[in-house]
Amino acid sequence: MFDIDSVDAEVEATLGKIGGVLMKSGRGFHFVGTKVIEGQRAWHRELRRALRDPVLRTRIDKKHVEISLMRGYSTLRITASDVKPAIPHFYKEF
């Protein structure tokens, strides 16, 4: 799972290689990959790889990834809140 600030053709092409669903979440986007990653070590490696990717590294919310790695799991909201009134909705599937 990634919180992404902006999307363009390059980002979409890169996400297409990963495979998943992109949700519009107000000003940004949420990406949920469909590939099952087995094991904590492999999951850490994939998140770090995304942070180093030349296209994604400037678009992924690094703080979200850091918090996910610290917790040991990723989450993204699926509802509105007082702080974030936009309900995430389907944007594109890769």
N, C-alpha and C positions, 0 to 999 in steps of 0.2 A: 504494500500500500504506500502510495506517495501522495503528498499534498503538493500540487503544482501551481505555480503562480500564473504562468501564461503558456499558451499552446499555439504553435504554428506548424507549417508543413514538416519541418525538420523534427520537431518534437513528436508529431504524429507518426512519422516514419520510424523513429527510435522506439516508441511505445509499441508499434506494430510488430517489431522484432521480439518484444517481450510477450505480448499477447495479454489482453485484458479488457476492462471496461473503463471508459472515461466518463466521469460525472461532472456536470457544471454545478459548482457549489457557491454561487454568488459571484464574487469578483475573481475567483480562481477555479481550480479543478481538483477533483479527487480521482486517482487512478487505482484500480484494484486489479492486480494481475491474476490470471487464471491458472498459471503454472503452480503446481504443488511443489514446494521446496521442503525437502525432508531434512530435518536436523537443524539445530540452532546455529551451528557453525556455517552451514551452507546458506542459511538465511542472512546471517551477518555479512557474509561474502557478497551476496547479491545486492544488499542495500549499499554496501560500500562501493561496489562496482557502479551502481547507478550514480552515486555522488561524484565519481571520477569521470563519468561519461562526458565527452566534450559537448554534447548537445544538452543533456539533462542537468548538468552540474550548476548551471546558472538559473534553472527554472524550478528545480525541486526545493521545497522548504527544508533546509538543512536541519533546523531545530526540530522539526517533526521527526526526521530520521534519527537524530541523536536521542530524542526522548524514547522513541520506539526501541532502539538498541539498548538503552538503559533499563527499560521496563521488561524487555524480553518478548514483546509483542507489539503489533501495529494496530491502531484503531483510526477510523475516520467517522465523522458524524453522519447520520442519515436523516436527522431531523433539524428543525429550526430551533433557535434559542433566542433569549432576549438580546444576546450579544451578536448573534449571526442569524438574522431573520430569514435568509434564503434557504429553502429546502433543496438539498442536492437532487438533481434529476439527470436521467440518462442523456448523454451527449453523443457518444460514439463507442462502437465495439471494434476491437482489433483482433 
